[in-house]
Amino acid sequence: MPYDIGLADSVREYLSEIPNIEVEEKEMFSVLNFMVNGKTCVCVSEEKLMLRFDPNRQEELYEWRGYETMLMKGKEYKGYCYINPEGYRDKKDFDYLLNICLDYNKVSKKSKKRTR
């Protein structure tokens, strides 16, 4: 299933209201990646939000309604998670989650470019 266009529009609209950021969208593997200032910030995967956040907040987000661990090669990927619709339907929750991503984006490092 491709990413949820309505959810992508909501993320797009929210990010468009934030001053002094550069947003780029990249479609990859049926996911829409919203890059802020050259770094992955939040993604839309099917009907889920995929968050990139400070790994020190992992415990806080474990308790979040709709939380789903992100696994990479069978291991938990710290600083990333999925949030199912029940966790972001409320506007306050949606805003809070995107702000967690934006806060981390300010201090996170860009991924190194791979050489081929």
N, C-alpha and C positions, 0 to 999 in steps of 0.2 A: 504494500500500500504506500503510495507516495505521501509526502508530508501534507498536513492539514492546511489548506490555503487560508481559511478564516483565522486560524491561530497565527500563521505567518503574518497576515495583515495586522493582527493585534500587536505583535512584537514590532513590526515595522513602524506602526503608528506611534507606539510608546517611545521607541528609540528616536524617532524624528523630532520629538519634543525636547530632547536633551541637548542643551547648547554645547558647542565646542567639542563635538566628537565627529569622527569620520566613520561612517558605516558602509560596509561593503557586504553584499550577499553572495554566497557561493553555494551552488547546488552540488552535493557530493553524495553518492550512494543513497539516493532517495531521502536525503536530509538537506534542509536548508540551514546553512551556517551563517549567522550574523556575526561578522567580524567588526570589532570596534577598535579603531586606531591600529589596524593591522593584526589584531589578535582575536582568536575565537572568544566570543563572549557568551552567546546563547544560541542554541539550535532548535529547530522544529523537526522532530522525527515522528512521523505518522501523526498521532494526536497528542504526543507528549512534548513537553519542554525538556531539552537537555541543557542542564546548567553547568557552567564552569565557575567554580567558586574557590575561595580560600580553603585549602584542605583542613585547616584548624576548625572549620565550621561543620565538618562532616557529622559529628555527633548531634549537633542541633538539627541538621536536615534529616537524619535517620528517623526522627520523630515526626517529620512533616507528613501530613495526610497525602497519600498518593505517591510517596517516595518509592523509588526503585533503584537499586544499586546498579551502577554501570560496571560491567565486566569487560575486561580486555584479556584475551587468551586465558580465560578461566579465573582471573584474579580481579579483585576489586580495584577499580581505577579511582584513586583518591582525588578529590577536588572536582569530580564530575558525578552527576547523577541524572536520572530521569524523574520527572514529575508528571504523573498521570492527571487527567482532567479534573478529578475531584480535588486536587491540590492547588489548582490555580483558577478555578471558575470564578471565585469571588475576586472582584477588582483589587481589593486591598492585598490579597494574597499574591495575585499576579504582579502587582507593582513591587511588593516586597521581594519576591523572588528575582525579578529583573534587576532590582537595585543591588542585591547580593552579587549578581554577576558583574554589574557595572563597577561596584566598589573594588572587586578583585581585579578587574581589567586595568584599573589605574596602576596597580603594582606588579601585575604578572609580567613575565618575560615573553617576548615573541619566540615562536618556534624557530629553530635553526633551519635554514634552507638545506635541503638534501642535494648533494652533488651526484650526478649520474655518470 
